Amino acid sequence: MGEISRRDFLKASGAGAVLLGGGSALAACGSSPSSSTSSTIKTSAPHRGGTLRVGMTGGASSDTLDSQAIVENLDVARTCQLNENLCTYNADAQVELVLAEEVTPNADGTEWTIRLRPGVTFHNGKDLTAEDVIFSFRRIANPKHPLDGGAGLAPVDLTSLKQLDPLTVRVSCTSPFASFYDTLATICDYSIVPVGYDQLKPVGTGPFKYKTFSPGVESLFTRNENYWIEGLPYLDAVMISDFADETAQINALAANQLDAAPLLSPPSIPQVKSGGGHVVISDGGGITPFTMRVDVPPFSDVRVRQAMRLVVDRPQMLKLLFEGYGTIGNDIACIWDPAYDRSIPQREQNLDKARSLLKQAGHEGLSVELVTSNIAQGTVAAATVLAQQASAAGMTINLRNVTGSEIFGPNYLKWLFAQDFYSYQVYLVQAALCALPSSPFNECHQDFPRYNSIYSEALRTVDVERRNELVHELQLIDYDMGGYIIPYFPPVIDGYRSSLQGVIPSKTGVSFNNFDFRRFSLA
């Protein structure tokens, strides 16, 4: 495959469906789950009006309002106000319907029927129709210029997309695609835009409308008075401003210049509270894995990969990086997927076994370079801690700290030992992104015949219990042979003023429950 610039495809951290989750059936996907297990922060009755002021870091002149081609977290925050998917992840990281009221497969998953909600309109007054869904899919997966979600729609036969009536689309696939429903939930990548969409004057179905946008500086969105959920949103407007760093965010929050400051680090928690603010800490499902290429030495020897995983003191790393917030990892992604296999033994640090494996592999006293970058919460600090922990087993890890544009530049997917980040997905969606020889982000260069075969079988499997059994087999291969080290699932820490109502924790790994400001209000 050709070189891929990661800035052409965001898995927002703190960012992101391919199988119907273990609790779902490969059948009609109807109404959304009726309840959430996430505890809601106590709030008063919502007030109407006011402008929500959000401050974030990381903006640049390359920022975009094209929700199908996002670059970084600020783009996610903006486009989540403008655009919506057919389905999405809720606060418990489970897929629920949004613009679709039904997404239904045939018996073997080779054909899907999408039925849209009636009465949904775009910001320009145009009704949402099947034609817009077809246009969106073809725009995303345009073979001449595929956008972020293009690879995820690979099984879809774009030429055979058919409008059955104004609100119904038939999607034919070139092969069984049991993961289609969940794939559509990937944040932003599968937003529905109208026929003739103009990214410079973006129109969507979201709760807020485009007003102004200055890349790297500020954006303003105003209330969609014709939003399809009656009574929402409560706010009159949302203003999202770019800040130079986290310190500036915290100071602005304390000075009442901001209402919300997403994606903070643990040391900021007491600062926010001392300034009269509040903090919501979520057990995110995103990952920031260490990536080992399994096709070249020394990591082509599975014993070296196993040894590298055994040097990690996971509780210590989580404590040092996030003051204990977050969740211990076990080198398997997608912790909130109902199919996540919790029966696999938790891997713990074992320096003696690590030394023994390295000696057996002929790599005693291994020295290797780890390419790190500040691409997500705690990545550089994690690399530093890993190097320290590995030294206790006689390894030497030399850190090469590069910019984000370099780590995701021409050498992305070529690094021997590096780091990456992904938002939450269900397992088969994550596998499609990074674990197969055909995956667009197979940075570990995995090509395990048994894994590939089981994955293909899982996509063909209608029975939920059997499909989950296959996912467990895939996860065991990850655990035993994979190229990822996943020591933890990082928390998501968001600061906000006491006047902001409607804040809840979220397992998606994206701030403020996927920047869902529809139900936010200002007291």
Buried (B, 14 or more C-beta within 10 A) or exposed (E): EEEBEBBBBBBBBBBBBBBBBBEBEBEEBEEBBEEBEBEEBEBEEBEEEBBBBBBBBBBBEEBBBBBBBBBBBBBBBBBBBBBBBBBBBBBBBBBBBBBBBBBBBBEBBBBBBBBBBEEBBBBEEBBBBBBBBBBBBBBBBEEEEBBBBBBBBBBBBBEEBEBEEEBBBBBBBEBBBBBBBBBBBBBBBBBBBBBEBEEEEBBBBBBBBBEEBEBEEBBBBBBBEEBBEEEBBBBBBBBBBBBEEBEBBBBBBBEEEBBBBBBBBBEBBEBBEEBEBBBBBBBBBBBBBBBBBBEEEBBBBBBBBBBBBBBBBBBBBBBBBBBEBBBBBBBBBBBBBBBBBEEBEEBEBBBEBBBBBBBEBEBEEBEBBBBBBBBBBBBBBBBBBBBBBBEEBBBEBEBBBBEBEBBBBEEBBEBBBBBBBBBBBBBBBBBBBBBBEEBBBBBBBBBBEEBBEBBBBBBBBBEBEEBBBBBBBBBBBBBEBBBBBBBBBBBBBBBBBEBBBBBBBBBBBBBBBBBBBBBBBBE
